[in-house]
Amino acid sequence: MCVSLFWLRDAESKLAPPRPFVGVGTCDVSPDGEHAEASGRALLFEIKHVNRSKEGGAKGETMKPMLSLKLEKKFSGPVSALVQLHNYVVVAYGAKIFVYELNGGKFAPHAFFDGAIMTLDMVVVKDYLLFSDFSKGVRLMRVRRRLHLALPRPRPRPRPRPRPRPRPRPLSS
């Protein structure tokens, strides 16, 4: 249903350069027809360039791209859109949108959005995610990234304890 090109860096190796990936969103329709529930998959292929000798015995080598399957995630609905947001992969399937990060060769979930109607397409502009739905509606969502600081945050000061209330004295007659 969709194909996208990504440049992702594994979260475990932050100093490594980003690598090229091809993302493919699929839909599996059951033999019962279009009225039965469909499922989908998000496939992530890494693009590797392999040295191969030229044909005909000529000297020299050429670089040929090869695809190797790195990740496969099954979903309960058809995957209609895949986009890259910073170092995250945003997947839309059915009425749901999930944000994943490549972490140690697996999809690590970070955020989600449950919509009311199936999402058809998504576009990323800076920190904003613009997506369209099945009823010709358009939504704009801002995605905030958390700041990861090397220094720990200072602990808040403890609140002072409230003074005990004086007990009421019994009425004297």
C-alpha positions in Angstrom: 0.0 0.0 0.0 3.0 2.3 0.6 6.7 2.6 0.1 9.1 5.1 1.7 12.8 5.8 2.0 14.3 6.3 5.5 17.7 7.4 6.8 17.7 5.9 10.3 20.2 5.7 13.1 20.0 2.9 15.7 19.2 4.3 19.1 21.8 2.2 20.7 24.6 3.6 18.5 24.0 7.3 18.5 27.5 8.1 17.0 27.1 5.9 14.0 26.0 7.5 10.7 22.4 7.0 9.6 21.8 4.1 7.3 19.4 3.9 4.3 16.3 1.8 4.6 13.2 1.2 2.5 9.9 0.9 4.3 7.0 -1.1 2.8 3.5 -1.2 4.2 1.3 -4.1 3.1 -2.3 -5.3 3.3 -3.3 -9.0 3.5 -6.9 -9.5 2.4 -8.6 -12.8 3.4 -10.2 -15.0 0.7 -13.6 -14.1 2.2 -13.5 -10.8 0.3 -13.4 -7.1 1.2 -16.0 -7.4 4.0 -13.7 -9.6 6.1 -11.1 -8.0 8.4 -7.7 -7.3 6.8 -4.3 -7.4 8.4 -1.1 -5.7 7.4 2.7 -5.6 7.9 5.4 -3.0 8.0 8.6 -4.2 6.5 11.9 -2.4 6.8 14.7 -3.3 4.4 18.3 -2.1 4.8 20.0 -1.0 1.6 23.5 -2.4 1.4 26.0 -1.7 -1.4 28.0 -4.8 -2.3 31.2 -4.9 -4.3 30.9 -7.3 -7.3 33.3 -7.9 -10.1 32.2 -6.8 -13.6 30.8 -9.3 -16.0 32.9 -10.6 -18.8 36.1 -10.9 -16.7 36.8 -7.1 -17.0 39.0 -5.7 -14.2 37.4 -3.5 -11.6 34.4 -3.7 -9.3 31.0 -2.2 -9.3 28.7 -1.3 -6.4 25.3 -3.0 -6.6 22.6 -2.2 -4.0 21.0 -5.2 -2.2 18.0 -5.3 0.1 18.1 -7.3 3.4 15.0 -7.6 5.6 15.8 -6.1 9.0 12.4 -5.7 10.7 8.9 -7.1 10.2 6.0 -6.0 12.4 2.4 -7.3 12.0 -0.6 -5.1 12.5 -4.3 -5.8 12.9 -5.2 -3.5 10.0 -3.8 -2.5 6.6 -0.7 -0.3 6.8 -1.6 2.8 4.7 1.3 5.2 5.4 4.9 5.1 6.6 6.9 8.3 7.1 10.1 9.4 8.9 9.9 12.0 11.7 13.5 12.8 12.9 14.9 9.4 13.8 11.4 7.8 14.3 9.2 5.8 11.9 5.5 6.8 12.0 3.1 4.0 11.0 -0.6 4.5 10.1 -2.8 1.4 10.1 -6.5 1.6 10.2 -7.5 4.5 12.5 -4.3 4.2 14.6 -1.0 6.0 14.3 2.1 4.7 16.1 5.5 6.2 16.4 8.4 3.7 16.6 12.2 4.0 17.0 14.8 1.6 15.7 16.4 0.2 18.9 18.7 -2.8 18.8 17.2 -4.1 15.5 13.6 -3.9 16.8 10.7 -1.4 16.7 10.4 0.3 20.1 7.1 2.0 20.5 7.1 5.7 21.7 3.8 7.3 21.1 0.3 6.6 19.6 -2.8 8.3 18.4 -6.3 6.7 18.2 -8.4 8.3 15.5 -12.0 7.7 14.7 -11.6 7.1 10.9 -9.0 5.3 8.8 -5.8 7.3 8.0 -4.9 7.4 4.3 -1.8 9.5 4.0 0.8 11.4 6.1 3.2 14.2 5.5 5.9 15.5 7.9 6.8 19.2 8.1 9.4 19.9 10.8 7.8 18.8 14.1 4.3 18.6 12.6 2.5 15.6 11.3 -0.2 16.3 8.7 -2.5 13.3 8.0 -5.6 12.8 6.0 -8.4 10.4 6.7 -11.1 8.4 4.8 -13.8 11.1 5.2 -11.6 13.7 3.4 -10.6 15.3 6.6 -7.2 16.7 7.4 -5.5 16.9 10.9 -2.4 18.6 12.1 -0.5 17.2 15.0 2.6 18.5 16.7 5.1 16.0 17.9 7.3 17.1 20.9 10.6 15.4 21.5 11.8 14.8 25.0 15.1 16.3 26.0 17.6 13.7 27.2 20.1 15.5 29.4 23.3 13.9 30.6 23.1 15.6 34.0 20.4 14.4 36.5 17.7 16.9 37.4 17.9 18.3 40.9 15.4 16.9 43.4 12.6 19.2 44.4 12.8 20.6 48.0 10.6 18.8 50.5 7.5 20.8 51.5 7.4 22.0 55.0 5.1 20.0 57.3 1.9 21.7 58.2 1.6 22.9 61.8 -0.8 20.7 63.9 -4.1 22.3 64.5 -4.9 23.1 68.1 -7.5 20.8 69.6 -10.8 22.5 70.6 -11.2 22.8 74.3 -14.3 21.4 76.0 -16.9 23.9 76.9 -17.0 24.6 80.6 -20.3 25.0 82.4 
